[in-house]
Amino acid sequence: MDVPEPKPTRGWVSLYAAAFALVLIGGGLLVVAALGQLRSIGLLWVSAASSIAAAGLAIASVLLPRRR
């Protein structure tokens, strides 16, 4: 009787948690930039980069197979 091998499970909780942390950091930087009345555009760029990195990590956390 052939027993099929189980498919590799997907999803990395650690990557998803890192993505969530980056979203919180990006949001915090956006608030700091807004409270400073946007005197410097640098914080906005860092906030945007943090959000983009978070999106990339969230996608990777779903697509990458989990190690065993």
C-alpha positions, 0 to 999 in steps of 0.5 A: 500500500502506497502512502503519499508523502505529506505536502510541505506546510506553508507559513512562517509565523516568525516572518509574519510577526516581523512584518507586523512589527515593521508595520507598527514601526512604520506607523509610529514613524508616520505619527512622529513625522506628522507631529513634527509637522512634516519638517523633514521628509526623511521620516516619511521615506523610512516609514514607507520603506518599513511598510514596503518591507513589511508587505514583502515579509508578509507575502514571504511568510505565506509563500515560503515552505516551513522548515521541519 
